[in-house]
Amino acid sequence: MLKRHEVEILLKAGHAKTEVARLSGVSLRSVQRMAEESPVGHVDDGAERRKRQIGRPSTVMNFRKQVVEILQHTPDLATLEILRRVRESGYRGGKTALYALVASLRPKVAKPLVRFEGLPGEFSQHDFGQVEVEFGNGTRERIHFFASRLKYSRFLRVSLVKDETVESLVRTLAEHLASWGGRPLLCVFDRPKTVALAWGKNGEVTEWNPVFAYATLEMGVGVELCWPYRAQQKGSVENLVGFVKSSFFKVRRFHDKEDLQQQLEEWHRAVNEERPCRATGITPAVRLAEEAPRLRALKVQPEQLALRIPV
């Protein structure tokens, strides 16, 4: 349902259906069908599957072993030829199911990582980080922070958080988006610690964190996960946490936590409004002025966001 929500957002943004299929990783036929459906109102995947009667036993799975053996001997064999051989063995199912099975089993050829910059209002990157800080008064403390950055303008927001729970993520995410003036097309997370509860070996999420899923639905936020070996999906996912540590925490000294918070605000002004970004050569605040008109208003403001906790 969260993937359907992403497709819905992309379609509303004016993207062509073929482009939505490419960005979301969903087939064109599925995108065309989703375009005709009513807006997503919940994220209960189980209830939706029961409603649509999804989950019938697949006939093609009885021939999985044979397909694996064929691909082991001839990995480049045309799918049409695989279909012919499996039909000779008694397969009576449709070709679409077999083609999907072959695509999931065929060895993937690694594509080179090509870096590209997002368009204004297209992507933002978000991640948790933590660092050990020794204050001037002799005390030590583990500091947790949540960092967000717009890909086009490189405008950055970092907030200290008490922990790395899903509530801290959702509420800080809402505050960061509101501070930018709106939400980009997609919010990209590179590690799904508090975003997803289960996922397949191919990186596809099979169960989203329900608190996170409903909060993004309430705010109207589209979500994408970039895995380390699939970073080419949305361009290179930069080491956002590493940048915050190296340019702020490791080069400054703090008397206490209050001093740390004050220096963090000063650092925000420096990296966003005074210092040109090394990646673009332009101050992020200048590029944000170009990007701001492309950002979309949040459906719910941070102070009005209520979380749904399953019990």
C-alpha positions, -999 to +999 in steps of 0.1 A: +000+000+000+029+023+007+043+016-028+008+024-042+010+057-022+043+064-039+029+058-073-001+080-065+023+109-055+043+105-087+012+106-108-002+136-090+031+154-096+025+151-134+050+123-143+041+102-173+031+066-165+062+052-181+084+075-159+064+065-128+070+029-136+108+035-139+110+056-107+090+033-086+101-001-100+065-010-107+053-024-140+036-001-165+005-022-164+003-019-127+008+019-128-020+022-154-043+001-131-034+021-100-041+054-118-078+043-122-081+033-085-093+054-056-066+072-034-048+051-008-065+055+026-046+029+047-014+009+047-027-025+060-012-048+033-028-079+048-063-065+047-059-054+012-046-088+000-077-105+016-100-079+000-084-085-035-081-123-029-044-122-035-024-152-026-037-181-046-012-210-048+011-204-078+013-231-104+047-220-116+064-227-083+061-264-089+086-259-118+110-236-099+136-263-096+136-270-133+140-233-141+169-230-117+187-259-133+182-244-168+196-210-157+226-227-141+236-243-174+226-215-197+220-182-178+215-162-210+189-185-225+159-166-238+128-167-216+107-178-245+128-210-248+126-216-211+088-214-214+088-239-242+109-264-222+088-260-191+056-265-211+070-298-224+074-308-188+037-302-181+034-266-172-001-253-180+001-218-164+004-184-180+036-171-195+035-139-173+040-159-141+068-179-156+085-148-169+083-132-134+099-164-119+127-164-145+134-127-139+137-133-102+160-163-106+182-151-135+216-139-124+217-101-123+244-082-141+258-054-119+254-020-135+281+006-130+272+033-104+265+065-122+261+096-101+234+121-110+219+150-092+182+152-084+160+178-100+146+206-078+120+192-053+127+156-064+147+138-036+157+143+000+180+121+020+175+112+057+194+091+083+202+087+120+237+090+134+254+088+168+287+100+181+306+099+215+312+135+227+335+145+255+325+179+269+348+205+283+335+199+319+349+163+317+316+144+311+311+121+281+278+114+264+265+095+234+248+120+212+220+108+188+211+130+158+188+129+127+201+145+095+182+155+064+194+170+031+177+181-001+195+165-030+193+194-054+200+224-032+221+205-006+202+224+021+209+205+054+191+201+087+204+183+117+185+178+150+196+162+182+172+134+193+169+114+225+169+081+207+166+064+173+130+051+176+103+054+149+086+082+168+118+103+169+123+096+132+088+106+122+085+137+143+120+150+133+113+142+097+081+163+099+100+192+115+127+192+088+102+191+059+083+219+075+115+240+079+122+236+042+087+248+033+073+215+021+080+179+010+100+167-020+087+141-044+104+112-025+122+109+008+151+085+005+164+063+034+195+042+030+190+020+060+156+008+070+161+003+108+130+020+119+113+022+085+108-015+076+102-046+097+110-072+071+123-074+036+133-099+010+168-108-001+164-086-032+159-056-009+121-053-015+102-044+017+077-071+027+065-054+059+067-017+067+068-003+102+031+005+107+038+037+127+061+050+101+038+040+072+007+057+086+027+089+095+040+092+059+005+086+046-008+114+069+019+138+057+016+128+021+053+118+019+066+094-008+093+070+005+121+051-012+148+029+002+182+028-014+202-002-005+240-002-006+241-025-036+212-007-054+222+029-049+221+036-086+183+038-083+183+073-071+218+084-078+246+078-052+233+080-016+260+101+000+274+095+034+253+121+051+260+110+086+297+109+079+296+145+066+279+157+097+305+139+119+335+151+100+325+187+095+309+194+128+314+170+157+351+161+150+363+197+144+346+214+173+348+213+211+318+218+234+316+229+270+282+212+276+252+201+257+237+236+257+269+248+240+267+220+215+231+230+205+242+266+201+272+257+179+249+234+159+227+264+150+258+285+140+270+256+119+237+254+101+240+290+091+276+285+079+269+254+057+235+265+044+239+303+040+276+313+039+297+284+026+294+273-011+288+236-013+317+216-027+295+195-049+277+224-066+300+254-060+269+273-049+256+282-015+227+258-006+204+288+004+207+301-031+197+268-047+169+264-021+153+295-035+151+277-068+139+245-052+113+259-028+086+264-055+088+227-064+082+215-028+047+204-019+029+215+013+026+190+041-009+176+046-003+177+083+019+201+102+044+187+128+025+199+158-007+183+145+008+149+136-008+121+157+008+087+155-011+055+151+003+028+174-010-008+167-020-026+199 
